[in-house]
Amino acid sequence: MGSLLPSEGQQPAYAQLYINDPDTALAARTARNPNLNPVIMSDLQAMLHDTHPYVPLYKQAYEILCEKPPEE
């Protein structure tokens, strides 16, 4: 599994998007996939947030990461 945070200067992708605000994540997914229907993308994102067991884990991992001092 890759990093929870994108590299400096890079946009978040894949699992990194689960820690973002849903609207921000949807905008990033839509920008990376301009040929896909944004309404369907929104519906799929909502379904994933409601049912995928890793979504809360990614958010919890991000919260823990934010609480740690930068040197750790």
N, C-alpha and C positions, 0 to 999 in steps of 0.2 A: 504494500500500500504506500502511496506517495505521502508527501507532506500535507499537513492540515492547512498550512498557509502557502500561498503562491510565492514563488521566488520574487525578489525585488524587481519591480518594473513589469511583472507579468500579471495578467488577469486571472482570477480564480477559475478553475475548471473542475469538472467531475465532482468528486466528493467534497471538494473545497467549497462548493456552492451551497451545501446544506447548512453551513454556519452563517450564511448571509440572510438578511431580510428577504422574505419570499419575493417581493417585487424586484429587488436588486438582482436576485438569483435568476428570476425569469427574464429580466432584461439581458443579462449576460448570456443565458442559453439561447435566447432569440437572436442576439447579435452574432453568435457563433454558428447559428443554423438559420439563415435568413429565408431559406426556401421552405421551411416548415411552417405550418399554420400556428400562429401564436395562441389562438384559443385552445387548440388541442394541447399545445405545450403547457398552458396554464392548467388545464384539467389534469394532465398527467402529473404535473408538479404537486397539485393539491392531493391527488391520490397517493403519491409517494409519501408526502408529509403525514398523511393520515394512517398509512399502513406499513411503511417500511421500518423495520426495527432498528436500523442503524441511524436514522435521522436524529432521534434524541441522543444517541451516543456521540455523534459528531458534535452536536451542540454542547453537550456536557464536557467533552474533551476540550473544546474551544474555551469554555468558561474556566476550566482548570488552567489552561495555558495562559489565559489573561491574568490570572491571579498570581502566577509565579513571577519572581523577579527576572529581568532580562538575562542575567548571567547564568541561569539554570538551564 
